[in-house]
């Protein structure tokens, strides 16, 4: 399962099935502004955009909500068999109250994967780049472990300071609705 967030929209996809929940601006009968929750599903990928150096405060809250709901859901289903029917997964959609202690950091975030793998490769190659010729297996294993730990810490710092911010109820609610939508059984077309 993949997730993606924008301001006022969160997407989850399983395979090529992508579902979303969005807030759209509207007006009530008296012309007062209000926000409508719109959900839908389509075949294709979420509308991924290029990674930017930093997200707006509002976008960071949606991104954190996406991670929190994703992390909670994945922890709940990790012991289920891969061939579990989709309708069973619907029973594991998190409730708002369960998410208070959930972390927003995710190893599976595309940004983390990109930043982490890049820093891991650079750190792992650093001794060779500095012309340090130590071929001892113990050194090489310890250096790789050191590189991995530093890369993970780097990803956590980058996510915390540039890509995640504590979400509000509306952000979490949108992520829950998007998850519910992707887990719906779609009617079969004849």
QUIMOTA-V694420 format. One record per helix or strand. SS is the DSSP state (H for helix, E for strand). FROM is the first residue (numbers start at 1). TO is the last residue. Records with the same first field share a line. If there is no record, write none. Layout:
SS->FROM-TO  FROM-TO
This chain:
E->2-6  9-14  17-27  33-43
H->57-77  86-92  96-99  110-129  137-163  169-182
